[in-house]
């Protein structure tokens, strides 16, 4: 996708400054989290704020919105110097933040959520007719016709994002901060959200857009600020910085080695793989999984490919015993099994890293130490007492081997970046000494550098003899890591690809046409990519 052309006034924030943050510093426990960080955003622009997890993006936003107190620096917003002491003060000044975990009241209606705490009144009473009418009018201006009297929880995630945006607009927000707002949306929902963001920009509002998806940045954003290690390292019109420059600036090093293995290496890996660790035959459950067959050998990584809703996660859950299959068979380690629970799967050497680390993975208030040893705690306990020395040895070993960045093992896991949280969860399962590792979207919501780290770890686990089944919606990531790809569509296996046949083009063809053979168009794309490479 080509970067959008920019008008002169949007490429230079000084032409219409709305926000400037200069020389922002903050320390936590004596460790500098931000050092001389800066951010400048113009009115009427969509501004990308990017960097690896832990680069300082969230900290800078929390300082701007009054959640954190800076130790140095100045902030000017809407023509005056400001020092917000609470998020409420920031909202009152015209700054609204929409987080990845949407902050709405699920059982309240759409209309109630939009005007919550600011309901129009008549004769001292809430004018519900006016609330509903104003909500409809506002959403109509977004090109969205929905039932505003239905509870928010009855609408899709994309609609909930629109409701959060509508609430921001209704409060006359001059700036909207969107933190990973598209991470759980499909392509159609993303475009719907983008149309609303463009309307906000055209109305003269500023939008700070935080995302790890490069294509989204180039499709939507006018300018970009790049952060690394708590500092601002680049500010530019996005049209003046290509994707490779953007990634290398974030990492501070070349991305050439984000470790794509060529087909010859993959074929060599397949030749030396071990016995069958997992075999699933015609698994079916409900409407999501209607006939999935696959196998995974020791010492190989198999990629599970398919569109959102194709049944990838549901297949993982069946293999882990979280759900029960209605038909089909499952063999683990050469033995036919009927899994009644995840405990049955764990006892047979199966580990499962879920796609939703916040809801189903981390226990946010517990320490890194406790989160890491949560599954294997039973083996560390004798007569109800935890062997602290053994627990410490396991924690320290995995912190070092996986390169987990933290201040202390006793630090609450919620304070770690997303990429480091994911490494802790991976370590939790590796501590059980599994034979089969199920990874469902292991790089979702983490930055490019952490993705490279996860890819490297998966390869090392495979090379050590572990069987890995990896589900990923990003085909580039899947083909970079997996030795083979199993493609599922509408809940059933439609193709298996390996070696030179496992390309992004052939996987897309299998998803579209139910075959591993490339169409003329896909063949042309593949040959073109080869020529450019």
N, C-alpha and C positions, 0 to 999 in steps of 0.2 A: 504494500500500500504506500503510495507516495505521500510525503508530508504535505499538509495543506499550505497554500500560499498565504502570507500574512500581510495585512495592511500596515502602513507605517506606524500608525498610532498604537497598534497592539504589539508591535515588536519592541517598543521602547516604553518601559513602565514609567519612566520619568515624565512622559507626556501627560499622563493623568494618574498621578500616584494616589493610591488608596491606602496601601499598607507598606510600611518600611520597617524592617527589624535590623538593627545594626549591633555588631559586636556582642551578641548574646552569649553569656556564659552561665553554666550551672554545674554544680558538683553534687554527687551522691556518695556519702561515706568517704569523702576525700578523693574520689575518682571523678575526673572531669568528664561529664557527659556531652557538653557542648562547649566549644571554644571559638569565640569570635564568629559565631554563626550569623548569617544574614539571609534575609528574604525580602524581595520587593515585588509587589503585585499591583497591577493596574486595574482600574475600574473597567468593566467591559471586556475582560479577558478570562480565558480558562488557563490556569497556570499549573503545570505538572510539578509536584514535589516528589522526588524519587531518591533512592539510595538503598543499600542493602539493609536487611533487618539489623537494628543496632546502630545504624548510621546517625540517628538523631532526629529523624522526621517527626515521630510521635512526640518526642520531648519538646521540640520546637513548637508544635501545634498546641501542646498543653500549656506551655508558657504564654503563648498568644491568647489562649482562651481562659487564663486565670486558674488553671488546675495546678500548675507549678509556679513557684516564685523564683525568678532568675536572680543570679548573684551579680550580674553586670549586664550592661547594654541598654539600648533605648528602643522604644516602640512608638511609631506614629501611625495613627489610623484615622482616616477621614479628616485629615487636616489638623489634627492635634495630637500632642503626646499623651499616651495612655499608659496606665499601669493597673490592669484588671486584677482584682484580688480573688475573684470567684468566676466560675463559668456564667453565673447569672448576670454579672456585670457585663461580660463580653456579649451575651445575648441582647442585653438592653441597649448596647452600643451598636448592634447591627451585625454581629458575627454569629452564624449558626453552624453547628457541626453535625454531620450525619456520619455515624460510625458503621463499621462492617456489621456489628450486632445492633440492629435497628432498635432505637429507644422509643418504642411506642407502647401503648397500653392495649394488649391484644384483645381483651374482651369488650373494649369500648368501640364504638362505631368509627368509621372513617372520618365523618364530620366532627365528632367529638374530639378525636385525636388532633385534627388540624387546628382547632381553636381552644384546646384544653388550657384552662387558666386565663383565657382571653375571650370568653364567650360574649357576644353582643347581648345586651340586656334591655328589657322594657318593663317599666314600672318596678324596677328592682329585681325582676325575675329574669332568668335566662330565656332568651327568645329563640327557642329551638327551631322554629320555622326559618328564622333568619340564618341560624347556624347551618342548617342543611342547604339553604339556597346559596349562601356564600361559598360553601364547600363545593357544590356542583359547578358554580360559575368559575371558581378557581381551577378545578380539574378540567373543565371544558376548555379553558385557555391552554391547557397542556395537551389538548387533543385526546383526552381520556374520559370516556363515559362509563362510569361504574356506579354501583349502588352505594351511596354514601352512608346509608343506614345500616349496612352490614358490618359486623365486627371486623376489625383489621385482620384478625387471625384467619378469617375465611378467604382472604385474598392472597395471591402469590407474593413471593419475595419481591419481585419487580414492582408490583403495585404498592407494596409497603414502602419501598424506596421513594416512589412518587408521592405518597402521602407525607413522608418525612420532608421531602422537598417542598411540597405545598405548604406545610406548616412553617417552613423557613420563609417562604415568599409572603405568606399571610402576616408574618411578624415584621415585614419590611426589612428583611435582612439585606445588608449591602454586600456582604460576603458570605458565601457558603463553602464550608470545608467538607469534602467528600473523601472519607478514609476507606479505601478498598471496597467501595460500594457495589462493584460489579462481580465480586469474587464468586458469588453463588448464582449468577444469572446466566441464562443461555443467550445465544447470539441475538435472537429476536428481542428479548427483554433488554439486552444491553443497548440496542439501537433505539428502543423506545425511551430509555433513560437518557441517552445522548441527545435526543431531540429536545427533551425538556431542559437539559443543561445549556444547549445552544440558545434556547429562548431566554434563559436567565442572562446569558452573555449579551444577547441582542438588546435586552432591557437595561443594560449598563451595570449589571451586577458582576462582581468578581467571583470566580470559582477556583478554589485550590483543590486539585484532583490528585489523590495519592493512589497509585496503582503499580503493580509489577508487570502488567501486560503491555508490552511495548507497542503492539498494534493499536491498542486503545489510545495510548498517548498521542500517537501520530494522527489518529483519526479525529481527535477531539481538541487537543491542547494547542495553545498559541506559543507559550514560552515554557521554559523548564529551569528548575533549580535542582542541582545534584548535590547530595550530601554524602560524606564519607568520614567515618571515625569522628563524628561530632562536629565536623566543619563543613562549611559550604565550599565546594571545590569547583563549581561551574554554574554560570547563569547565562542563558542563551535563548534566542528564538529557536524553536524546535526545528524549523525548516533549515537552520544552519548547522544542525548536528545530526548525522545519520545514526542508525541503530548501533553500528559497531562502535562509533565514538561514544555513544551514550553508555553502552555496557562497559567499555574499558575505563571510562571516567568513573563509573560507580565502583568498579573493582580496584582501580589503581594499578591494573596489570592487564596483560593481553588475555583475551578470552579464547585464543586459538586452541587452547587445550581443554575446552569444556568437554573434553574427552569423548569424542565420537570415535567409536571403534569401526574399522572398515569391515566389509563383508568377509574378507579372508580371515580376520581375527575371530569373527563370530562363528564361522564354519569350523575353525580349529577348536573353539570352545565346545561346540556341539559334538565334535569327534571324541573328546575326552570326558564327556559328562558321565555321571554314574547311573545307577538304577532309577527306576520310576519311584518318585517320592509321593506323587499325587496323580490319580487318574479319576476323572469325572466323566460319566457316560450318560448322555441324554437327561441331565438334571433339569427338573421342571418344578416350578412353584408359582401358583397364581398366574397373573398375566405378565409379570415382569421377566420371569425366566421360563422359557417354553421348550428348551432343548439345547442345553450347553454341554459340549463335550470338549475336554482338553486334558493334557497331561503335562507334568513338570518333573524333570529329572534332577537328581542331586548334581550340584555343580553347574546349573544353568539358570538363567533369568528369562522368564517368559512374560511377554507383554500382553495384557488384555486390553484390546482396543475396541472402540465403539463410541457412538455419540452419547451425549447426555440422555438418560432415559433408556439406553439400550439394554440395561440389566447387569452392568459391570459390578456395581456395589452389591446388588442382590445376590449375584453369583458368589462373591466373596463371603457374604454372610452365610450362605448355605454351606460353603466349605468349612467355615469356622464353627458351625453348629448354632449360630445365633438364630437362624430360621430352619424350619424342617422342610426338606424336599417332599413333594407329593409323588414324584416319579423319578426314575433314574437310579444310578448307583454311584457310590463313592468308595475309592480305595486309597488308603494312606499307608505308605511303607509296605506295599504289597498285600495288605490285609483289608478285606471288605469291612466297612464300618457303617454303623448307624449312629450318628452323633445326635444326642439328645440335648446337649448344652455346650457352650464354649468350654466348660471345664473338661468335657470329654475330649475336645479337640486339643486343648493344652496338654492333657495327659498323654496324647499321642504325638507331641512334639510340634504342634501347629501354633504359630504366633500371628496375630492380626493387628496391623497398624491402621486404624480407622481413618476415613477421610476427614472427619470433623474432630480435630484435636481439642477444640474448646469445649464442645458439648459431650464428647464421648472419650476424651483422652486424658487431659491434665486435670488434676485436682488443684485449682488455682491457689488456695490458701495454704496448701502443704508445701514443704520444702522440696528442693530438687532431689535431695537424698531420699525422702519418703516417696516421691513420685517415681523415681527410678527403680526402687526396690519393691514397689507395691505388689507386683504379681508373684515375685519369688520370696515374699516375706515369710511364707510358711516354712520354707527350707532354711530360713535364717533364725527360726524361733525354736527354742527348746524349753519345755515346761512353762510356756507363756512368756519367756524372756528372750528378747532379740539379742543375737550375738552382734554387738555393736562393732567389734573389730572386723568381723567378716563382712558386715554391711559396708563399713568404710572402705575395705579393700575393693569390693565390687564397684562401688560408686567412683572411687578414684581411678580405677582401671578404665572404666568406660568414659569418664570425663576426658581422660588423656587420649584414648584410642579414637574417639569420635570427634575430638577437638571442640568440646562444648565450652563456650565462653560464658563465664559467670564470675561473680565476686567470691562466692562461697557455696559449698553444697547445702548449707543451711538457709540459703536465700530462697524466698518464696518463688515458685516456678513462674508465677504470673508476671514477675519482673523481667524475665528473660525475653529476648526477641523471639519472633515466631520460628525462625530457623533453628534456634537453640532449643526451644521447647520441643520441636519435632525430633531433634537428636536425642533428647532425654527420653521421649516416648519410644524411640527405636532402641535405645539402650535398655529400657524396661523389658522389652521382649527378648533382646539378645541375652539378657541375664538368665533367661529360662533355658538356655542352650537348645533352641528349636532346631528341627530338621527341615521344616517348611515355613517360609516367611511370606505372609500375605501383606502386600503394601497397596493400600487404596489411596490414590492421589497423594503420594508422599511429599510432593513439592507444592501443594496448593497453599497459596497465601504466603510463600516465602520468596526471598529475593534471588537474583541470578546467582550470586556467589554461593548462597546456601544450597541452591539447586545443584550446582557443580559438586559441592561437598557430598550431598546425598547420593549423586550418581557414582561418585568415587567409592563411597562406602558400600553401595549395592554391589559394585563389581568385585570389591575385595571379599565380600561375604560369599558371592558366587564362587570366586576362585578358591575359597576355603572349603568348598564342598556343599554349601547350603543351597537348597532349592528355593527359588524366589519366584513368586507370581506377582507381577506389578501391573496395576491398573493406572492409566494416565489418559487424560483428555487431550494433552498437548502431544501431538504425534512426534514432534522433533525430539522431545524428551524420551518418549517411549523407544524410538528407533535408536537413540543414542545409547541406551542402557541394555535393552533386551537382546537376547540371542535369537529368539523366535517371537512371532506375534500371532496371537489367536484373535480373530475378529468376530465380534458378535453384533448382531443387528436384530432388533425387535425380540430380544430374549433368546436367540439361538445362534449357535456357531455357524458362520458362513464361509470362513476361510482360515487357513493356517499358512503362514509365510515365514521363510527363513532364508539365510544367506543373502545373495544378491537380490532375491525377490522381495525382501522385507524393506521396502521404501515407503516414504510418506504417500507417494502417488498410488502405489499398489494397495496400501491400506485404505485410502480414500475410495478407490475403485471398489474394493470389497464391501465397504460400508454402503456405497451407493448401489452397486449391482449384485452383491452377494456372490462375488467370485474373486479369486486371487489373481486372475488374469487382468492385465492392464488394458483399458480401452485405448483407442487411438489417441485421444486427447491426453490421457494420463501418461502414455508412452512418450508423447511429444514433450510434456512437461518434465518428465524424468530425464530425457535426453538433453533438454535445455539446461536443466540444473547441472547435469554432468559436464556440459560444455563450459558453463560459467565457472564451475569449480576448478 
